């Protein structure tokens, strides 16, 4: 039986490059083009190897890898983190659960390195976890991008209320530190869940009503309700264009 690989990257051409390489090594390949789709594929099937880009929309590669490692223990799934910002993020990704980390670069060089990595995996041989950092240098523009993303994440996690970002399929994409504390959950436990499944049964009806109201009434900026005596939820529509792209939920413990 052919081994199965999942490739998750929002770069169409890089997905095709990896697919061709993996198929030449005898793998059956499943493709996903963002982290949310990658989580869904991991829930639907069993894979031998996962290739995940680190910077992707909706659910990023770091969150995807943490989800995969929680779901599938080491030895049952080889995880390869792939990114053009690997060197700039090297400290952040050392402990996320990836078995191997590969820098995006010239395809001919990647073909040789990844081909060797796949050959080692097929023969159960060890391989270097990182591309030799001595041969790679941070680029100013990329470093600035990573700094900006890190700044945005720090702001997101420092806000004193819980924030949940929900996509148009009503599935949870992001949650800040305060939201996870209020939910008493880890992000890996709730990522890609239906937002109604994140909350207790008794509050789901009020949540669904609020989601519908802010979506139908364009003049209604937000709708609030109490999930419990002390937990206040405010629902607003997430719009990046004319049509709704999802919802933002804020959570505040007014009893604390």
TAPEHU-V352041 format. One record per run of one state. SS is the DSSP state (H for helix, E for strand, C for the rest). FROM is the first residue (numbers start at 0). TO is the last residue. Records with the same first field share a line. If there is no record, write none. Layout:
# TAPEHU-V352041
SS=FROM-TO / FROM-TO
This chain:
# TAPEHU-V352041
C=0-2 / 8-10 / 24-26 / 32-33 / 44-47 / 53-59 / 71-76 / 83-88 / 93-98 / 103-105 / 122-128 / 130-131 / 135-138 / 158-160 / 167-169 / 175-175 / 183-185 / 190-192 / 198-199 / 216-220 / 226-229 / 239-242 / 253-255
E=3-7 / 27-31 / 48-52 / 77-82 / 99-102 / 129-129 / 161-166 / 170-174 / 193-193 / 221-225 / 230-238 / 243-252
H=11-23 / 34-43 / 60-70 / 89-92 / 106-121 / 132-134 / 139-157 / 176-182 / 186-189 / 194-197 / 200-215
